[in-house]
Amino acid sequence: MNKKIFYLHIPKTAGSSMNKFLTSQFQENESLTHIESKIDFNKDEDIKRAKSYALLSGHVPLPHIQQKLDVLNERVTLVTLRNPMEHVISHIAWVRKLGDKSEEGRLKQHNTTVQKIVKKLLTLDLSKVDDIKKLIYWLEKEKIYLFHDTQIKYIGGGGGIIQPHIVNSALVNLKRITYVGISERLGEFQAMLCDALSWKIEDAKKQENKNDSYYGLNIQDEEIRKALQPLIQWDILIYREARQRFISDMHLFLSALEMKKGPRYSSVRDALVMNEYKEKI
């Protein structure tokens, strides 16, 4: 029987691809994703219902869900993080996309704060450094912190400007999460999970919910990167810790796998990782 799982779905960290991978390991009625819109954490009957699912996944900061569902002690917990500069660009571009004509229906489904941000983004040219600075100034003036250090907030809590206790909470919680992955090496992370949890894997080459339009936010532009830096100062810290954790765990996994399979296996990505678990039942 599969162990019970909680996936902390930080926006724009390959979460849609992870949800697809995770739900494939369970029966349809055993999984509940996007619990933030399906569970009222103030209702005991909803909490009881949530506990019955083998897989829970959602955009809920870890300290918040921990108050109602003790996922860190009662479930195998997973999280993926992403290079902070790539993450903030992707996050801003995803919100900006809601302002496209074709996205009018989806925009109406979002709260007034997101709609307010979209309205502001439509007045700016994100390829211009001055407009990026205007955006950050406006966000802070309006006390809107959607793009500020999003990843560390999901792990440590908090909703505004990062305070020292949030950083400490995030570092402690990161150590308590069972498996930590990075979206840039999603296939390897999934293979490691398959080995640890006796799951099967399929190729993870196609990323779900991918936005190919960045509205001028060119990550290769050094001036744009400098302008965005105030949004990711603390995310850089938590990502560095997560990446080191992932690399350490991967080394242990690959070492054990290579010793088990013998010296004829030498390709980490193909022979050792993907092919070994693709057909596993």
C-alpha positions as CSV (number, residue, x, y, z in Angstrom):
1,M,0.0,0.0,0.0
2,N,1.3,3.5,-0.9
3,K,2.4,5.8,1.9
4,K,0.3,8.9,2.5
5,I,1.9,11.9,0.7
6,F,1.7,15.7,1.0
7,Y,3.2,17.8,-1.8
8,L,3.8,21.4,-1.0
9,H,2.9,23.1,-4.4
10,I,4.8,26.3,-4.6
11,P,3.6,28.2,-7.7
12,K,5.7,28.0,-10.8
13,T,8.1,25.3,-9.6
14,A,6.9,22.5,-12.0
15,G,4.0,21.8,-9.7
16,S,1.6,20.8,-12.4
17,S,4.1,18.3,-13.7
18,M,4.6,17.0,-10.2
19,N,0.9,16.7,-9.6
20,K,0.5,14.6,-12.8
21,F,3.4,12.4,-11.7
22,L,2.1,12.0,-8.2
23,T,-1.6,11.3,-9.1
24,S,-0.4,8.6,-11.5
25,Q,0.8,6.6,-8.4
26,F,-2.7,6.5,-6.8
27,Q,-6.2,5.6,-7.7
28,E,-8.3,8.6,-8.9
29,N,-10.3,8.7,-5.7
30,E,-7.2,8.7,-3.5
31,S,-5.8,12.0,-4.6
32,L,-6.8,15.6,-3.8
33,T,-4.8,18.4,-5.5
34,H,-5.3,22.1,-5.2
35,I,-6.7,21.6,-1.7
36,E,-6.6,25.4,-1.1
37,S,-9.8,25.6,-3.2
38,K,-11.4,22.4,-2.1
39,I,-10.9,22.2,1.7
40,D,-12.2,24.7,4.3
41,F,-9.6,24.4,7.1
42,N,-12.1,25.9,9.5
43,K,-14.5,23.0,9.2
44,D,-13.8,19.8,11.1
45,E,-15.6,17.7,8.5
46,D,-13.4,19.1,5.7
47,I,-10.2,18.4,7.7
48,K,-11.4,14.8,8.4
49,R,-12.2,14.4,4.7
50,A,-8.7,15.7,3.7
51,K,-7.1,13.2,6.1
52,S,-8.7,10.3,4.2
53,Y,-6.9,11.0,1.0
54,A,-3.6,9.2,0.3
55,L,-2.3,12.1,-1.7
56,L,-2.8,15.8,-0.8
57,S,-1.3,18.6,-2.8
58,G,-1.9,22.3,-2.7
59,H,-0.8,26.0,-2.7
60,V,-0.9,26.2,1.1
61,P,2.1,27.5,3.1
62,L,3.5,24.6,5.2
63,P,3.1,26.3,8.6
64,H,-0.6,26.9,7.7
65,I,-1.5,23.4,6.8
66,Q,0.7,22.1,9.7
67,Q,-1.7,23.8,12.1
68,K,-4.6,21.7,10.8
69,L,-3.0,18.6,9.4
70,D,0.2,17.3,10.9
71,V,1.7,16.5,7.5
72,L,5.3,16.6,8.7
73,N,4.7,13.8,11.1
74,E,1.9,11.9,9.5
75,R,2.9,12.0,5.8
76,V,5.8,11.7,3.5
77,T,6.3,15.4,2.5
78,L,7.6,16.6,-0.8
79,V,8.5,20.0,-2.3
80,T,10.2,21.3,-5.4
81,L,12.0,24.7,-5.6
82,R,13.2,26.6,-8.6
83,N,16.1,28.9,-9.5
84,P,14.9,32.2,-7.9
85,M,15.5,34.4,-10.9
86,E,13.8,32.0,-13.3
87,H,11.0,31.6,-10.8
88,V,10.2,35.3,-10.3
89,I,10.3,35.9,-14.1
90,S,8.0,33.0,-14.7
91,H,5.6,34.1,-11.9
92,I,5.3,37.7,-13.1
93,A,4.9,36.5,-16.7
94,W,2.2,34.0,-15.6
95,V,0.2,36.8,-13.9
96,R,0.8,39.1,-16.8
97,K,-0.6,36.5,-19.2
98,L,-4.0,36.8,-17.4
99,G,-4.2,40.2,-19.0
100,D,-4.3,38.8,-22.5
101,K,-7.6,39.0,-24.4
102,S,-7.8,35.2,-24.5
103,E,-7.5,34.9,-20.7
104,E,-10.5,37.1,-19.7
105,G,-12.4,34.1,-18.3
106,R,-9.5,32.9,-16.2
107,L,-8.8,36.4,-14.9
108,K,-12.3,36.7,-13.6
109,Q,-11.7,33.6,-11.5
110,H,-8.9,35.2,-9.6
111,N,-9.2,37.5,-6.6
112,T,-9.3,41.2,-6.7
113,T,-5.6,41.5,-5.7
114,V,-4.4,39.5,-8.7
115,Q,-6.8,41.5,-11.0
116,K,-5.3,44.7,-9.6
117,I,-1.8,43.5,-10.3
118,V,-2.8,42.5,-13.9
119,K,-4.3,45.9,-14.5
120,K,-1.0,47.5,-13.4
121,L,1.1,45.1,-15.5
122,L,-0.8,46.1,-18.6
123,T,0.5,49.7,-18.2
124,L,4.1,48.6,-18.1
125,D,6.8,47.4,-20.6
126,L,8.5,44.6,-18.8
127,S,11.5,44.8,-21.1
128,K,12.4,48.2,-19.6
129,V,14.3,48.3,-16.4
130,D,12.6,51.5,-15.3
131,D,9.2,49.9,-15.6
132,I,10.3,46.9,-13.6
133,K,11.4,49.3,-10.8
134,K,8.1,51.1,-11.1
135,L,6.3,47.7,-10.6
136,I,8.3,46.9,-7.5
137,Y,7.8,50.4,-6.0
138,W,4.0,50.1,-6.7
139,L,3.7,46.6,-5.2
140,E,5.4,47.7,-2.0
141,K,3.4,51.0,-1.8
142,E,0.2,48.9,-2.2
143,K,1.5,46.4,0.3
144,I,1.2,43.6,-2.2
145,Y,3.9,41.0,-1.8
146,L,2.8,38.2,-4.3
147,F,6.2,38.2,-6.0
148,H,8.4,38.9,-3.0
149,D,10.3,35.8,-1.9
150,T,7.5,33.4,-2.7
151,Q,9.4,30.2,-2.2
152,I,10.7,30.9,1.3
153,K,7.2,32.1,2.4
154,Y,5.6,28.8,1.4
155,I,8.1,26.9,3.5
156,G,8.4,29.3,6.4
157,G,5.1,31.2,6.4
158,G,4.5,34.9,6.4
159,G,2.8,37.1,3.9
160,G,4.6,40.4,3.8
161,I,8.2,41.5,4.0
162,I,10.4,38.7,5.3
163,Q,11.2,38.8,9.0
164,P,14.1,36.8,10.6
165,H,11.7,34.3,12.3
166,I,10.3,33.4,8.9
167,V,13.8,32.6,7.6
168,N,14.5,30.5,10.6
169,S,11.2,28.7,10.3
170,A,11.9,28.0,6.6
171,L,15.3,26.5,7.3
172,V,14.0,24.3,10.0
173,N,11.0,23.1,7.9
174,L,13.2,22.4,4.9
175,K,15.2,20.0,7.0
176,R,11.9,18.3,8.1
177,I,10.5,17.8,4.6
178,T,11.1,14.2,3.6
179,Y,12.2,14.8,0.0
180,V,13.4,18.1,-1.6
181,G,13.7,18.5,-5.3
182,I,14.6,21.3,-7.8
183,S,12.5,21.8,-10.9
184,E,15.5,22.1,-13.2
185,R,16.2,18.4,-12.5
186,L,12.7,17.1,-12.1
187,G,13.3,13.8,-13.9
188,E,16.1,12.8,-11.5
189,F,14.0,13.9,-8.5
190,Q,11.1,11.7,-9.7
191,A,13.4,8.8,-10.2
192,M,14.7,9.2,-6.7
193,L,11.2,9.2,-5.4
194,C,10.4,6.0,-7.4
195,D,13.3,4.3,-5.8
196,A,12.4,5.3,-2.3
197,L,8.7,4.7,-2.5
198,S,8.6,1.8,-5.0
199,W,6.8,3.8,-7.6
200,K,6.9,3.7,-11.4
201,I,8.0,6.6,-13.7
202,E,7.3,7.9,-17.1
203,D,9.5,10.3,-19.1
204,A,9.2,13.8,-17.6
205,K,10.4,15.7,-20.7
206,K,7.2,17.6,-21.2
207,Q,6.5,20.2,-18.5
208,E,2.9,20.9,-17.8
209,N,1.4,24.4,-17.5
210,K,4.5,26.0,-19.2
211,N,4.3,29.6,-20.3
212,D,6.6,30.4,-23.3
213,S,5.9,34.1,-23.3
214,Y,7.8,36.3,-20.8
215,Y,6.7,39.7,-22.0
216,G,10.2,41.2,-22.3
217,L,11.6,39.7,-19.1
218,N,14.8,38.5,-20.5
219,I,16.8,36.5,-18.0
220,Q,20.0,37.1,-20.0
221,D,19.7,40.8,-19.5
222,E,22.0,41.7,-16.6
223,E,20.1,45.0,-15.9
224,I,16.8,43.2,-15.7
225,R,18.2,40.7,-13.3
226,K,19.6,43.5,-11.1
227,A,16.2,45.2,-11.1
228,L,14.4,42.0,-10.0
229,Q,16.9,41.2,-7.3
230,P,14.8,42.9,-4.5
231,L,12.1,40.3,-5.1
232,I,14.3,37.2,-4.5
233,Q,16.8,38.1,-1.8
234,W,15.6,35.5,0.7
235,D,14.5,33.0,-2.0
236,I,18.2,32.8,-3.0
237,L,19.0,31.6,0.5
238,I,16.3,28.9,0.7
239,Y,17.0,27.7,-2.9
240,R,20.7,27.3,-2.2
241,E,19.9,25.2,0.9
242,A,17.4,23.1,-1.1
243,R,19.8,22.6,-4.0
244,Q,22.5,21.4,-1.7
245,R,20.1,19.0,0.0
246,F,18.9,17.7,-3.4
247,I,22.5,17.1,-4.6
248,S,23.5,15.3,-1.4
249,D,20.4,13.1,-1.6
250,M,21.0,12.4,-5.3
251,H,24.6,11.3,-4.7
252,L,23.4,8.8,-2.1
253,F,20.7,7.5,-4.4
254,L,23.0,7.1,-7.4
255,S,25.8,5.6,-5.4
256,A,23.4,2.9,-4.0
257,L,21.8,2.3,-7.4
258,E,25.2,1.9,-9.2
259,M,26.5,-0.5,-6.6
260,K,23.3,-2.5,-6.9
261,K,23.3,-2.6,-10.7
262,G,27.0,-3.2,-11.3
263,P,29.7,-1.3,-13.3
264,R,28.1,-1.8,-16.7
265,Y,25.8,1.1,-15.9
266,S,27.6,4.4,-16.4
267,S,25.1,7.0,-17.7
268,V,23.5,8.8,-14.8
269,R,20.5,10.3,-16.6
270,D,19.6,7.4,-19.0
271,A,20.8,4.0,-17.7
272,L,20.9,4.7,-14.0
273,V,18.0,7.0,-13.6
274,M,15.2,7.0,-16.2
275,N,15.5,3.6,-17.8
276,E,15.7,1.8,-14.5
277,Y,12.3,3.0,-13.3
278,K,10.4,3.6,-16.5
279,E,8.9,0.1,-16.5
280,K,8.8,-0.5,-12.8
281,I,5.5,-1.8,-11.3
